[in-house]
Amino acid sequence: MSSIYNCPCCGEKTFNPLTKAMAGTMKSKGRRCPKCQKLCVNGKGATTFSAIYFLISFAFVIFVYLHGKDSVWWDTHEVPIVLALMLGMYIVPKIVNGFCFKMMETIRLDAYEK
């Protein structure tokens, strides 16, 4: 049975949730497998999830910005809400990547240049 922590090239279980989360999506260079030394990234599902989550979070940032002066509560909590949303844009996809989605070999050509 194939695990989400298996290297797509050699098939060995060489990744853990932390290293898998740091491998990044298809737009990143990826993380080297300790066994076969090939670069691996989280697949298309992770890239799609990250893009959709980023767009939804950005829409909420715009909403908070536009309605920040509507009431006293919004006015006093606008900055912390926006900071939390921006921090979430970075952290939540990493957490989801660490525990979901299969890995694949990187497709970036510049990842192999030295």
TIVO-2410 file (N, C-alpha, C; in nm, 3 decimals):
# residues 114
REC num residu      c1      c2      c3 atome chaine
REC   1      M   0.083  -0.118   0.000     N      A
REC   1      M   0.000   0.000   0.000    CA      A
REC   1      M   0.087   0.124   0.000     C      A
REC   2      S   0.056   0.218  -0.086     N      A
REC   2      S   0.136   0.338  -0.101    CA      A
REC   2      S   0.097   0.443   0.002     C      A
REC   3      S   0.195   0.503   0.063     N      A
REC   3      S   0.173   0.608   0.161    CA      A
REC   3      S   0.196   0.744   0.098     C      A
REC   4      I   0.140   0.848   0.158     N      A
REC   4      I   0.165   0.984   0.106    CA      A
REC   4      I   0.306   1.030   0.139     C      A
REC   5      Y   0.375   0.957   0.224     N      A
REC   5      Y   0.512   0.993   0.261    CA      A
REC   5      Y   0.617   0.917   0.180     C      A
REC   6      N   0.574   0.839   0.083     N      A
REC   6      N   0.667   0.767  -0.003    CA      A
REC   6      N   0.723   0.859  -0.110     C      A
REC   7      C   0.850   0.837  -0.143     N      A
REC   7      C   0.912   0.909  -0.253    CA      A
REC   7      C   0.850   0.859  -0.383     C      A
REC   8      P   0.811   0.948  -0.475     N      A
REC   8      P   0.751   0.903  -0.600    CA      A
REC   8      P   0.851   0.835  -0.694     C      A
REC   9      C   0.979   0.857  -0.672     N      A
REC   9      C   1.082   0.801  -0.760    CA      A
REC   9      C   1.127   0.663  -0.715     C      A
REC  10      C   1.169   0.651  -0.591     N      A
REC  10      C   1.221   0.523  -0.543    CA      A
REC  10      C   1.118   0.440  -0.468     C      A
REC  11      G   1.008   0.499  -0.425     N      A
REC  11      G   0.903   0.425  -0.356    CA      A
REC  11      G   0.927   0.402  -0.209     C      A
REC  12      E   1.038   0.448  -0.155     N      A
REC  12      E   1.069   0.430  -0.013    CA      A
REC  12      E   0.997   0.537   0.070     C      A
REC  13      K   0.964   0.502   0.194     N      A
REC  13      K   0.900   0.597   0.285    CA      A
REC  13      K   1.010   0.681   0.352     C      A
REC  14      T   1.050   0.788   0.285     N      A
REC  14      T   1.163   0.869   0.331    CA      A
REC  14      T   1.122   1.005   0.384     C      A
REC  15      F   0.996   1.041   0.373     N      A
REC  15      F   0.949   1.172   0.418    CA      A
REC  15      F   0.863   1.156   0.542     C      A
REC  16      N   0.865   1.258   0.629     N      A
REC  16      N   0.774   1.265   0.743    CA      A
REC  16      N   0.688   1.390   0.724     C      A
REC  17      P   0.588   1.416   0.809     N      A
REC  17      P   0.502   1.531   0.787    CA      A
REC  17      P   0.576   1.665   0.777     C      A
REC  18      L   0.682   1.683   0.856     N      A
REC  18      L   0.755   1.811   0.851    CA      A
REC  18      L   0.831   1.828   0.720     C      A
REC  19      T   0.904   1.727   0.679     N      A
REC  19      T   0.979   1.740   0.553    CA      A
REC  19      T   0.885   1.746   0.434     C      A
REC  20      K   0.771   1.677   0.443     N      A
REC  20      K   0.674   1.683   0.334    CA      A
REC  20      K   0.611   1.821   0.326     C      A
REC  21      A   0.583   1.883   0.440     N      A
REC  21      A   0.527   2.018   0.441    CA      A
REC  21      A   0.625   2.119   0.382     C      A
REC  22      M   0.754   2.099   0.407     N      A
REC  22      M   0.855   2.192   0.356    CA      A
REC  22      M   0.893   2.165   0.211     C      A
REC  23      A   0.844   2.057   0.153     N      A
REC  23      A   0.875   2.027   0.013    CA      A
REC  23      A   0.810   2.129  -0.081     C      A
REC  24      G   0.698   2.184  -0.040     N      A
REC  24      G   0.632   2.286  -0.120    CA      A
REC  24      G   0.543   2.229  -0.229     C      A
REC  25      T   0.485   2.320  -0.306     N      A
REC  25      T   0.396   2.282  -0.414    CA      A
REC  25      T   0.474   2.275  -0.544     C      A
REC  26      M   0.405   2.257  -0.653     N      A
REC  26      M   0.471   2.239  -0.783    CA      A
REC  26      M   0.547   2.363  -0.829     C      A
REC  27      K   0.520   2.479  -0.770     N      A
REC  27      K   0.593   2.599  -0.809    CA      A
REC  27      K   0.728   2.612  -0.737     C      A
REC  28      S   0.754   2.524  -0.641     N      A
REC  28      S   0.881   2.530  -0.568    CA      A
REC  28      S   0.980   2.428  -0.625     C      A
REC  29      K   1.104   2.440  -0.583     N      A
REC  29      K   1.207   2.347  -0.630    CA      A
REC  29      K   1.195   2.211  -0.566     C      A
REC  30      G   1.140   2.203  -0.446     N      A
REC  30      G   1.118   2.075  -0.382    CA      A
REC  30      G   1.223   2.038  -0.280     C      A
REC  31      R   1.214   1.915  -0.234     N      A
REC  31      R   1.301   1.861  -0.130    CA      A
REC  31      R   1.365   1.733  -0.183     C      A
REC  32      R   1.493   1.714  -0.155     N      A
REC  32      R   1.564   1.593  -0.200    CA      A
REC  32      R   1.525   1.473  -0.115     C      A
REC  33      C   1.505   1.363  -0.183     N      A
REC  33      C   1.481   1.236  -0.115    CA      A
REC  33      C   1.615   1.188  -0.059     C      A
REC  34      P   1.621   1.148   0.068     N      A
REC  34      P   1.748   1.101   0.125    CA      A
REC  34      P   1.804   0.976   0.057     C      A
REC  35      K   1.718   0.893   0.000     N      A
REC  35      K   1.764   0.768  -0.063    CA      A
REC  35      K   1.812   0.788  -0.206     C      A
REC  36      C   1.723   0.844  -0.291     N      A
REC  36      C   1.756   0.851  -0.435    CA      A
REC  36      C   1.807   0.989  -0.478     C      A
REC  37      Q   1.803   1.088  -0.390     N      A
REC  37      Q   1.854   1.223  -0.416    CA      A
REC  37      Q   1.779   1.298  -0.527     C      A
REC  38      K   1.658   1.256  -0.562     N      A
REC  38      K   1.578   1.329  -0.659    CA      A
REC  38      K   1.488   1.428  -0.587     C      A
REC  39      L   1.457   1.539  -0.653     N      A
REC  39      L   1.373   1.642  -0.593    CA      A
REC  39      L   1.226   1.603  -0.601     C      A
REC  40      C   1.155   1.617  -0.489     N      A
REC  40      C   1.013   1.582  -0.482    CA      A
REC  40      C   0.934   1.700  -0.428     C      A
REC  41      V   0.813   1.715  -0.477     N      A
REC  41      V   0.722   1.821  -0.432    CA      A
REC  41      V   0.585   1.759  -0.406     C      A
REC  42      N   0.498   1.834  -0.339     N      A
REC  42      N   0.360   1.793  -0.325    CA      A
REC  42      N   0.292   1.815  -0.459     C      A
REC  43      G   0.198   1.731  -0.495     N      A
REC  43      G   0.142   1.728  -0.629    CA      A
REC  43      G   0.042   1.835  -0.665     C      A
REC  44      K  -0.037   1.806  -0.768     N      A
REC  44      K  -0.132   1.902  -0.823    CA      A
REC  44      K  -0.241   1.939  -0.723     C      A
REC  45      G  -0.284   1.843  -0.643     N      A
REC  45      G  -0.387   1.871  -0.542    CA      A
REC  45      G  -0.340   1.975  -0.442     C      A
REC  46      A  -0.215   1.965  -0.398     N      A
REC  46      A  -0.161   2.062  -0.303    CA      A
REC  46      A  -0.150   2.200  -0.366     C      A
REC  47      T  -0.109   2.206  -0.492     N      A
REC  47      T  -0.098   2.334  -0.561    CA      A
REC  47      T  -0.235   2.397  -0.578     C      A
REC  48      T  -0.334   2.317  -0.615     N      A
REC  48      T  -0.470   2.368  -0.631    CA      A
REC  48      T  -0.525   2.417  -0.498     C      A
REC  49      F  -0.507   2.337  -0.392     N      A
REC  49      F  -0.555   2.378  -0.260    CA      A
REC  49      F  -0.491   2.510  -0.216     C      A
REC  50      S  -0.360   2.522  -0.233     N      A
REC  50      S  -0.290   2.644  -0.192    CA      A
REC  50      S  -0.341   2.767  -0.267     C      A
REC  51      A  -0.363   2.752  -0.398     N      A
REC  51      A  -0.411   2.864  -0.478    CA      A
REC  51      A  -0.552   2.906  -0.437     C      A
REC  52      I  -0.640   2.808  -0.418     N      A
REC  52      I  -0.778   2.841  -0.379    CA      A
REC  52      I  -0.782   2.900  -0.239     C      A
REC  53      Y  -0.706   2.844  -0.146     N      A
REC  53      Y  -0.702   2.898  -0.009    CA      A
REC  53      Y  -0.648   3.040  -0.008     C      A
REC  54      F  -0.544   3.066  -0.089     N      A
REC  54      F  -0.488   3.200  -0.097    CA      A
REC  54      F  -0.591   3.298  -0.151     C      A
REC  55      L  -0.664   3.261  -0.255     N      A
REC  55      L  -0.764   3.350  -0.313    CA      A
REC  55      L  -0.878   3.379  -0.215     C      A
REC  56      I  -0.925   3.278  -0.144     N      A
REC  56      I  -1.031   3.299  -0.045    CA      A
REC  56      I  -0.982   3.390   0.067     C      A
REC  57      S  -0.862   3.366   0.117     N      A
REC  57      S  -0.807   3.450   0.223    CA      A
REC  57      S  -0.787   3.593   0.176     C      A
REC  58      F  -0.741   3.610   0.053     N      A
REC  58      F  -0.721   3.744  -0.001    CA      A
REC  58      F  -0.856   3.816  -0.016     C      A
REC  59      A  -0.959   3.743  -0.055     N      A
REC  59      A  -1.092   3.804  -0.064    CA      A
REC  59      A  -1.140   3.851   0.073     C      A
REC  60      F  -1.112   3.773   0.178     N      A
REC  60      F  -1.147   3.816   0.313    CA      A
REC  60      F  -1.066   3.937   0.357     C      A
REC  61      V  -0.940   3.944   0.319     N      A
REC  61      V  -0.859   4.062   0.351    CA      A
REC  61      V  -0.919   4.186   0.287     C      A
REC  62      I  -0.958   4.176   0.162     N      A
REC  62      I  -1.021   4.289   0.093    CA      A
REC  62      I  -1.153   4.326   0.161     C      A
REC  63      F  -1.233   4.225   0.199     N      A
REC  63      F  -1.360   4.250   0.267    CA      A
REC  63      F  -1.337   4.324   0.398     C      A
REC  64      V  -1.240   4.281   0.477     N      A
REC  64      V  -1.211   4.346   0.605    CA      A
REC  64      V  -1.163   4.489   0.581     C      A
REC  65      Y  -1.082   4.509   0.479     N      A
REC  65      Y  -1.033   4.642   0.447    CA      A
REC  65      Y  -1.147   4.736   0.407     C      A
REC  66      L  -1.238   4.687   0.327     N      A
REC  66      L  -1.348   4.772   0.279    CA      A
REC  66      L  -1.451   4.801   0.387     C      A
REC  67      H  -1.472   4.707   0.479     N      A
REC  67      H  -1.574   4.725   0.583    CA      A
REC  67      H  -1.512   4.754   0.720     C      A
REC  68      G  -1.387   4.793   0.726     N      A
REC  68      G  -1.319   4.817   0.853    CA      A
REC  68      G  -1.369   4.937   0.929     C      A
REC  69      K  -1.428   5.032   0.861     N      A
REC  69      K  -1.476   5.154   0.928    CA      A
REC  69      K  -1.627   5.152   0.950     C      A
REC  70      D  -1.693   5.038   0.928     N      A
REC  70      D  -1.839   5.031   0.942    CA      A
REC  70      D  -1.885   5.040   1.087     C      A
REC  71      S  -1.808   4.984   1.179     N      A
REC  71      S  -1.848   4.987   1.320    CA      A
REC  71      S  -1.723   5.001   1.406     C      A
REC  72      V  -1.745   5.025   1.534     N      A
REC  72      V  -1.633   5.041   1.626    CA      A
REC  72      V  -1.558   4.908   1.642     C      A
REC  73      W  -1.632   4.796   1.646     N      A
REC  73      W  -1.566   4.666   1.661    CA      A
REC  73      W  -1.475   4.637   1.544     C      A
REC  74      W  -1.524   4.658   1.421     N      A
REC  74      W  -1.440   4.636   1.303    CA      A
REC  74      W  -1.319   4.726   1.306     C      A
REC  75      D  -1.339   4.851   1.348     N      A
REC  75      D  -1.230   4.948   1.349    CA      A
REC  75      D  -1.118   4.907   1.443     C      A
REC  76      T  -1.153   4.848   1.557     N      A
REC  76      T  -1.050   4.811   1.654    CA      A
REC  76      T  -0.987   4.675   1.625     C      A
REC  77      H  -1.054   4.591   1.548     N      A
REC  77      H  -1.004   4.455   1.523    CA      A
REC  77      H  -0.957   4.434   1.379     C      A
REC  78      E  -0.953   4.538   1.300     N      A
REC  78      E  -0.917   4.522   1.158    CA      A
REC  78      E  -0.774   4.471   1.140     C      A
REC  79      V  -0.679   4.531   1.207     N      A
REC  79      V  -0.538   4.494   1.190    CA      A
REC  79      V  -0.510   4.351   1.237     C      A
REC  80      P  -0.557   4.309   1.356     N      A
REC  80      P  -0.531   4.171   1.395    CA      A
REC  80      P  -0.595   4.068   1.302     C      A
REC  81      I  -0.714   4.099   1.251     N      A
REC  81      I  -0.780   4.006   1.160    CA      A
REC  81      I  -0.700   3.992   1.031     C      A
REC  82      V  -0.655   4.104   0.977     N      A
REC  82      V  -0.577   4.099   0.852    CA      A
REC  82      V  -0.444   4.028   0.874     C      A
REC  83      L  -0.378   4.054   0.986     N      A
REC  83      L  -0.252   3.985   1.015    CA      A
REC  83      L  -0.273   3.834   1.030     C      A
REC  84      A  -0.382   3.794   1.097     N      A
REC  84      A  -0.411   3.652   1.112    CA      A
REC  84      A  -0.441   3.587   0.977     C      A
REC  85      L  -0.513   3.657   0.891     N      A
REC  85      L  -0.542   3.604   0.758    CA      A
REC  85      L  -0.414   3.589   0.676     C      A
REC  86      M  -0.327   3.688   0.683     N      A
REC  86      M  -0.202   3.680   0.607    CA      A
REC  86      M  -0.111   3.570   0.661     C      A
REC  87      L  -0.105   3.553   0.792     N      A
REC  87      L  -0.027   3.445   0.851    CA      A
REC  87      L  -0.087   3.309   0.812     C      A
REC  88      G  -0.220   3.302   0.810     N      A
REC  88      G  -0.288   3.179   0.770    CA      A
REC  88      G  -0.262   3.143   0.625     C      A
REC  89      M  -0.242   3.243   0.538     N      A
REC  89      M  -0.211   3.217   0.398    CA      A
REC  89      M  -0.082   3.138   0.384     C      A
REC  90      Y   0.009   3.154   0.477     N      A
REC  90      Y   0.136   3.083   0.473    CA      A
REC  90      Y   0.132   2.950   0.548     C      A
REC  91      I   0.069   2.949   0.667     N      A
REC  91      I   0.076   2.834   0.756    CA      A
REC  91      I  -0.020   2.722   0.718     C      A
REC  92      V  -0.146   2.755   0.689     N      A
REC  92      V  -0.248   2.652   0.665    CA      A
REC  92      V  -0.211   2.562   0.546     C      A
REC  93      P  -0.169   2.616   0.431     N      A
REC  93      P  -0.130   2.524   0.323    CA      A
REC  93      P  -0.013   2.433   0.360     C      A
REC  94      K   0.080   2.481   0.440     N      A
REC  94      K   0.192   2.396   0.482    CA      A
REC  94      K   0.143   2.280   0.568     C      A
REC  95      I   0.051   2.308   0.661     N      A
REC  95      I  -0.003   2.203   0.748    CA      A
REC  95      I  -0.079   2.100   0.665     C      A
REC  96      V  -0.163   2.148   0.573     N      A
REC  96      V  -0.240   2.056   0.489    CA      A
REC  96      V  -0.147   1.975   0.400     C      A
REC  97      N  -0.042   2.038   0.346     N      A
REC  97      N   0.054   1.965   0.263    CA      A
REC  97      N   0.126   1.856   0.342     C      A
REC  98      G   0.150   1.878   0.470     N      A
REC  98      G   0.220   1.780   0.552    CA      A
REC  98      G   0.139   1.654   0.577     C      A
REC  99      F   0.005   1.664   0.574     N      A
REC  99      F  -0.078   1.550   0.610    CA      A
REC  99      F  -0.171   1.502   0.498     C      A
REC 100      C  -0.173   1.569   0.386     N      A
REC 100      C  -0.260   1.531   0.274    CA      A
REC 100      C  -0.180   1.535   0.144     C      A
REC 101      F  -0.238   1.489   0.038     N      A
REC 101      F  -0.185   1.497  -0.097    CA      A
REC 101      F  -0.058   1.412  -0.118     C      A
REC 102      K  -0.056   1.347  -0.230     N      A
REC 102      K   0.059   1.265  -0.268    CA      A
REC 102      K   0.173   1.351  -0.321     C      A
REC 103      M   0.292   1.294  -0.318     N      A
REC 103      M   0.409   1.365  -0.368    CA      A
REC 103      M   0.435   1.326  -0.513     C      A
REC 104      M   0.510   1.410  -0.583     N      A
REC 104      M   0.551   1.381  -0.720    CA      A
REC 104      M   0.689   1.440  -0.743     C      A
REC 105      E   0.754   1.394  -0.848     N      A
REC 105      E   0.885   1.447  -0.882    CA      A
REC 105      E   0.868   1.588  -0.936     C      A
REC 106      T   0.962   1.676  -0.904     N      A
REC 106      T   0.951   1.815  -0.950    CA      A
REC 106      T   0.958   1.822  -1.102     C      A
REC 107      I   0.887   1.919  -1.159     N      A
REC 107      I   0.886   1.936  -1.304    CA      A
REC 107      I   0.959   2.062  -1.346     C      A
REC 108      R   1.011   2.136  -1.249     N      A
REC 108      R   1.085   2.258  -1.281    CA      A
REC 108      R   1.221   2.224  -1.336     C      A
REC 109      L   1.255   2.281  -1.448     N      A
REC 109      L   1.385   2.255  -1.509    CA      A
REC 109      L   1.498   2.326  -1.435     C      A
REC 110      D   1.472   2.445  -1.380     N      A
REC 110      D   1.576   2.519  -1.311    CA      A
REC 110      D   1.610   2.458  -1.176     C      A
REC 111      A   1.534   2.362  -1.127     N      A
REC 111      A   1.563   2.299  -0.999    CA      A
REC 111      A   1.689   2.214  -1.006     C      A
REC 112      Y   1.723   2.166  -1.124     N      A
REC 112      Y   1.840   2.078  -1.140    CA      A
REC 112      Y   1.964   2.152  -1.186     C      A
REC 113      E   1.952   2.282  -1.214     N      A
REC 113      E   2.071   2.360  -1.253    CA      A
REC 113      E   2.157   2.389  -1.133     C      A
REC 114      K   2.286   2.395  -1.154     N      A
REC 114      K   2.377   2.425  -1.042    CA      A
REC 114      K   2.454   2.549  -1.069     C      A
***
